[in-house]
């Protein structure tokens, strides 16, 4: 009996793309047959480490090679659209890193291309694939929280501006600062946990208190001191949905707080829940659920095995499962486009100082 043909995967961009390489390697029906990065030494090292036969500096050459069936797009935000659409048009399944792109206009092009293709297009919203997130999603599906009507979520850092002067801090390349870089994670997760309600309006503010002074820098990215800082370093806002639900969101790369904190807090008619990650002494992932029994408040600490990869490798394996089985991804193109519409409206609200309807 002939051996089952494996999915031949390629990865473009080997920063966060390292998690994608690991995820494909972990799946029994997949293998990495090509990697692409402008840094040849990084591509060569990765290929040597995982036994990958093909290395490219030009992603278009990789797409034309016939060496892959699926591709992960793990590059700066402004390159997502062209690389993802080129890959779909080359007949490949596509896994795209968050955010979908830099604007809702560009996101619509990606969404349309995905709809027109018979290939799998999936967003790498990795926090959906964390074990604690999946536990909470199942609890919500089973009615434990009742109707979720309000949530708070965010990702706030004390000193965490990535790669000052690089593409991270250039609004033309990144689309924005921590709102599109960090809040996108927990905002997506919270909307997903709430059942993907349709957003209708928002009110938001953005601030740049430290970045322009080169304060609050973090260890991520590659700085370019000749570059520029044209994004926010903090954003806050409120989003209302078609069923009356509300989400309050916070994001910062730099703020005078005690420590970095990541959270999604849900308020339901039966119970509440708080999923958080703290980075101080004794920190880590934590999931708690809050209810009341016979008039007495009851707190439940849920012990879920931690995932050091924060769902990244789990998401890649789910992508492979979707290719093999034909099932719809947990994080499809429409969810990426919906979130781009929300982010666009929030930036517009911050610029105008007014509430904005989400188109």
C-alpha positions as CSV (number, residue, x, y, z in Angstrom):
1,X,0.0,0.0,0.0
2,X,1.4,3.4,-1.0
3,X,2.3,5.8,1.8
4,X,-0.1,8.7,2.4
5,X,1.2,11.8,0.7
6,X,2.1,14.5,3.2
7,X,1.3,18.2,3.0
8,X,4.4,19.9,1.7
9,X,4.6,23.2,3.6
10,X,6.7,26.4,3.0
11,X,7.3,29.2,5.5
12,X,7.9,32.8,4.4
13,X,9.6,34.7,7.2
14,X,11.5,33.0,9.9
15,X,11.0,35.2,13.0
16,X,7.7,34.1,14.4
17,X,7.8,31.6,11.4
18,X,9.9,29.4,13.6
19,X,6.7,28.3,15.4
20,X,5.2,27.5,12.1
21,X,8.1,25.3,11.1
22,X,7.7,23.5,14.5
23,X,3.9,23.1,14.1
24,X,4.2,21.5,10.6
25,X,7.0,19.2,11.9
26,X,4.7,18.0,14.7
27,X,1.8,17.1,12.4
28,X,1.9,13.5,11.2
29,X,0.5,14.4,7.8
30,X,2.8,17.4,7.1
31,X,6.5,18.2,6.4
32,X,8.3,21.5,5.7
33,X,9.9,21.3,2.3
34,X,10.9,25.0,1.8
35,X,11.7,28.1,3.8
36,X,12.2,31.7,2.6
37,X,13.8,34.6,4.3
38,X,15.8,37.6,3.2
39,X,18.4,36.7,5.8
40,X,20.1,33.8,4.1
41,X,22.1,32.7,7.2
42,X,18.8,32.4,9.2
43,X,17.1,30.4,6.4
44,X,20.2,28.1,6.1
45,X,20.3,27.5,9.8
46,X,16.6,26.7,10.0
47,X,16.9,24.4,7.0
48,X,19.8,22.6,8.6
49,X,18.1,22.3,12.0
50,X,14.9,20.7,10.6
51,X,16.3,18.9,7.5
52,X,14.4,21.2,5.0
53,X,15.6,20.6,1.5
54,X,14.8,24.0,-0.2
55,X,15.9,27.5,0.8
56,X,14.8,30.7,-1.0
57,X,15.4,34.4,-0.7
58,X,12.6,35.3,-3.1
59,X,9.1,34.1,-2.1
60,X,7.9,34.2,-5.7
61,X,10.6,31.7,-6.7
62,X,9.4,29.4,-3.9
63,X,5.7,29.7,-5.1
64,X,6.8,28.8,-8.6
65,X,9.0,25.9,-7.5
66,X,6.3,23.2,-7.2
67,X,7.9,22.2,-3.9
68,X,4.9,23.1,-1.6
69,X,1.2,22.7,-1.2
70,X,0.7,25.1,1.6
71,X,2.4,28.3,2.9
72,X,2.7,30.3,6.1
73,X,3.0,34.1,5.6
74,X,5.0,35.4,8.6
75,X,6.3,38.8,7.3
76,X,5.7,42.4,8.2
77,X,2.0,43.5,8.1
78,X,2.2,45.5,4.8
79,X,3.4,42.4,2.9
80,X,0.6,40.1,4.0
81,X,-1.8,41.0,1.3
82,X,0.4,40.6,-1.8
83,X,2.1,37.4,-0.5
84,X,-1.2,35.8,0.6
85,X,-3.0,36.6,-2.6
86,X,0.0,35.5,-4.7
87,X,0.0,32.2,-2.8
88,X,-3.7,31.6,-3.3
89,X,-3.4,32.3,-7.0
90,X,-0.5,29.8,-7.2
91,X,-2.9,27.2,-5.9
92,X,-1.6,27.0,-2.4
93,X,-3.4,26.8,1.0
94,X,-2.5,29.8,3.1
95,X,-1.9,30.4,6.8
96,X,-1.5,34.1,7.5
97,X,-0.1,35.7,10.6
98,X,-2.0,38.3,12.5
99,X,-3.1,41.0,11.8
100,X,-4.6,40.2,8.4
101,X,-3.0,43.3,6.9
102,X,-2.7,47.1,7.5
103,X,-6.3,48.2,6.7
104,X,-9.8,47.0,6.1
105,X,-9.5,48.0,2.4
106,X,-6.5,45.7,2.0
107,X,-8.2,43.0,4.1
108,X,-11.2,43.1,1.8
109,X,-8.9,42.1,-1.1
110,X,-7.6,39.2,0.9
111,X,-11.1,38.1,1.9
112,X,-12.3,38.2,-1.6
113,X,-9.3,36.2,-2.9
114,X,-9.9,33.6,-0.2
115,X,-13.6,33.4,-1.1
116,X,-12.8,32.9,-4.8
117,X,-10.3,30.2,-4.0
118,X,-11.0,26.5,-3.3
119,X,-8.0,26.4,-1.0
120,X,-7.9,26.8,2.8
121,X,-7.2,30.3,4.0
122,X,-6.7,30.6,7.8
123,X,-5.7,33.4,10.1
124,X,-3.0,32.6,12.7
125,X,-5.0,33.9,15.7
126,X,-3.0,31.7,17.9
127,X,-4.6,32.6,21.2
128,X,-7.8,30.8,20.1
129,X,-5.8,27.6,20.1
130,X,-4.4,27.8,23.6
131,X,-5.7,25.0,25.9
132,X,-7.2,27.4,28.4
133,X,-9.0,29.3,25.6
134,X,-10.4,26.1,24.2
135,X,-11.5,25.0,27.7
136,X,-13.3,28.3,28.2
137,X,-14.9,28.2,24.7
138,X,-16.4,24.7,25.5
139,X,-17.7,25.9,28.8
140,X,-19.4,28.8,27.1
141,X,-20.8,26.5,24.4
142,X,-22.3,24.3,27.2
143,X,-24.0,27.4,28.7
144,X,-22.0,27.8,31.9
145,X,-21.7,31.6,31.5
146,X,-25.1,32.2,30.1
147,X,-25.4,35.2,27.8
148,X,-22.1,37.2,27.7
149,X,-23.0,40.9,27.6
150,X,-19.8,42.7,28.6
151,X,-16.1,42.0,28.4
152,X,-12.8,43.7,29.0
153,X,-9.6,42.7,27.2
154,X,-6.1,43.9,26.5
155,X,-2.4,43.5,26.4
156,X,-0.5,46.2,28.3
157,X,3.3,46.5,28.6
158,X,5.5,48.8,30.8
159,X,8.5,48.8,28.5
160,X,7.8,47.0,25.3
161,X,8.2,49.1,22.2
162,X,9.5,46.6,19.5
163,X,12.2,47.5,17.1
164,X,12.2,51.2,17.5
165,X,12.6,52.8,14.0
166,X,11.9,49.5,12.2
167,X,8.7,48.5,10.4
168,X,7.0,48.0,13.8
169,X,7.0,51.8,14.4
170,X,6.2,52.9,10.9
171,X,2.5,53.4,10.4
172,X,2.8,52.8,6.6
173,X,4.2,49.4,7.1
174,X,2.6,48.3,10.4
175,X,-0.8,50.0,10.2
176,X,-0.4,51.2,13.7
177,X,1.2,50.5,17.1
178,X,0.0,48.3,20.0
179,X,-3.6,48.4,19.0
180,X,-2.9,46.4,15.8
181,X,0.1,44.6,17.2
182,X,-1.0,43.5,20.7
183,X,-4.7,44.2,21.2
184,X,-5.5,42.3,18.0
185,X,-4.7,39.1,20.0
186,X,-7.0,39.5,22.9
187,X,-9.7,41.4,21.0
188,X,-9.9,38.6,18.5
189,X,-10.0,36.0,21.3
190,X,-12.7,37.9,23.2
191,X,-14.9,38.3,20.2
192,X,-14.4,34.6,19.4
193,X,-15.4,33.6,22.9
194,X,-18.5,35.8,22.7
195,X,-19.6,33.9,19.6
196,X,-18.4,36.4,16.9
197,X,-21.1,39.0,17.2
198,X,-21.2,41.7,14.5
199,X,-19.5,45.0,15.6
200,X,-21.5,48.1,14.9
201,X,-19.8,51.1,16.5
202,X,-16.8,52.2,18.5
203,X,-15.2,55.0,20.4
204,X,-11.4,55.1,20.9
205,X,-8.4,57.1,21.9
206,X,-4.7,56.7,21.1
207,X,-1.6,58.2,22.7
208,X,2.1,58.6,22.0
209,X,3.6,59.5,25.3
210,X,6.9,57.7,25.2
211,X,7.8,56.4,21.8
212,X,8.7,59.7,20.2
213,X,11.2,60.2,23.1
214,X,12.7,56.7,22.6
215,X,11.5,55.7,26.0
216,X,9.8,52.4,26.9
217,X,11.8,50.3,24.5
218,X,11.5,46.5,24.6
219,X,13.7,43.6,23.6
220,X,11.7,42.6,20.5
221,X,12.5,43.4,16.9
222,X,15.6,45.0,15.4
223,X,16.0,48.7,16.2
224,X,16.9,51.3,13.5
225,X,17.9,54.5,15.2
226,X,17.8,56.3,11.9
227,X,14.1,55.2,11.5
228,X,10.9,56.8,12.7
229,X,8.1,56.4,15.2
230,X,4.8,57.3,13.6
231,X,2.4,55.1,15.6
232,X,0.7,55.2,19.0
233,X,2.3,53.6,22.1
234,X,-1.1,53.2,23.9
235,X,-4.7,52.8,22.8
236,X,-8.0,52.4,24.6
237,X,-11.6,52.0,23.3
238,X,-15.1,50.6,23.5
239,X,-16.8,48.5,20.9
240,X,-20.6,47.8,20.7
241,X,-22.1,44.9,18.9
242,X,-25.4,44.2,17.1
243,X,-26.8,42.2,20.0
244,X,-26.0,44.9,22.5
245,X,-22.8,43.4,23.8
246,X,-19.9,45.7,24.7
247,X,-16.1,45.2,24.8
248,X,-13.6,47.6,26.5
249,X,-10.1,47.1,25.1
250,X,-6.7,48.4,26.3
251,X,-3.3,48.1,24.6
252,X,0.1,49.6,25.3
253,X,3.7,49.1,24.3
254,X,4.8,51.6,27.0
255,X,2.9,52.8,30.1
256,X,3.8,53.5,33.7
257,X,2.2,50.4,35.1
258,X,3.5,47.7,37.5
259,X,4.1,44.9,35.0
260,X,3.1,43.5,31.7
261,X,-0.5,42.0,31.7
262,X,-2.6,40.1,29.2
263,X,-6.3,39.5,29.9
264,X,-9.8,38.7,28.7
265,X,-12.6,39.1,31.2
266,X,-16.1,38.0,30.4
267,X,-19.3,38.9,32.2
268,X,-22.3,36.5,31.6
269,X,-25.8,36.2,33.0
270,X,-24.9,33.0,34.8
271,X,-21.1,33.3,35.5
272,X,-18.0,35.3,34.6
273,X,-14.5,34.3,33.6
274,X,-11.1,35.8,33.6
275,X,-8.3,34.4,31.4
276,X,-5.0,36.2,32.1
277,X,-1.3,36.0,31.7
278,X,1.0,38.0,34.0
279,X,4.7,38.4,33.8
280,X,5.8,39.3,37.3
281,X,7.1,37.0,40.1
282,X,4.9,33.9,40.2
283,X,3.2,34.9,37.0
284,X,1.9,32.8,34.2
285,X,-1.4,31.8,32.6
286,X,-4.5,31.7,34.8
287,X,-8.1,30.9,34.2
288,X,-10.8,31.6,36.8
289,X,-14.6,31.3,36.6
290,X,-16.9,33.2,39.0
291,X,-20.5,32.2,39.9
292,X,-22.8,32.1,42.9
293,X,-24.3,29.1,44.7
294,X,-27.2,29.6,47.2
295,X,-26.4,33.3,47.4
296,X,-22.7,32.8,48.1
297,X,-20.0,33.9,45.6
298,X,-17.9,30.9,44.3
299,X,-14.6,31.3,42.5
300,X,-13.2,28.4,40.5
301,X,-9.6,28.2,39.5
302,X,-9.3,26.0,36.4
303,X,-6.0,24.1,36.1
304,X,-5.2,23.7,32.4
305,X,-1.7,22.5,31.3
306,X,0.2,25.6,30.1
307,X,1.3,26.0,26.5
308,X,4.7,27.7,26.1
309,X,4.0,28.3,22.4
310,X,0.7,30.2,23.3
311,X,-1.3,28.1,20.8
312,X,1.0,28.9,17.8
313,X,2.0,25.3,17.0
314,X,-1.6,24.1,17.8
315,X,-2.9,26.5,15.2
316,X,-0.5,25.2,12.5
317,X,-1.6,21.7,13.3
318,X,-5.3,22.7,13.0
319,X,-4.5,24.3,9.6
320,X,-3.1,21.0,8.5
321,X,-6.2,19.1,9.8
322,X,-8.4,21.5,7.7
323,X,-6.4,20.7,4.6
324,X,-6.6,17.0,5.2
325,X,-10.3,16.8,6.2
326,X,-11.8,19.7,4.3
327,X,-13.3,21.2,7.5
328,X,-13.6,25.0,8.0
329,X,-10.8,26.6,10.1
330,X,-11.6,27.9,13.5
331,X,-10.1,31.3,12.4
332,X,-11.3,31.8,8.8
333,X,-10.7,34.8,6.5
334,X,-14.0,36.5,7.4
335,X,-12.8,36.7,11.1
336,X,-9.6,38.4,10.0
337,X,-11.5,40.9,7.8
338,X,-14.1,41.6,10.6
339,X,-11.2,42.5,13.0
340,X,-9.6,44.8,10.4
341,X,-12.9,46.7,10.1
342,X,-12.9,47.1,13.9
343,X,-9.3,48.3,14.0
344,X,-9.9,50.8,11.1
345,X,-12.9,52.3,12.9
346,X,-11.0,52.6,16.2
347,X,-8.1,54.4,14.5
348,X,-10.6,56.7,12.8
349,X,-12.4,57.4,16.1
350,X,-9.1,58.2,17.8
351,X,-8.2,60.6,14.9
352,X,-11.6,62.4,14.8
353,X,-12.4,62.2,18.5
354,X,-15.9,60.9,17.7
355,X,-17.8,57.6,17.8
356,X,-17.5,55.8,14.4
357,X,-19.9,53.3,12.8
358,X,-18.1,50.1,11.7
359,X,-18.7,49.7,8.0
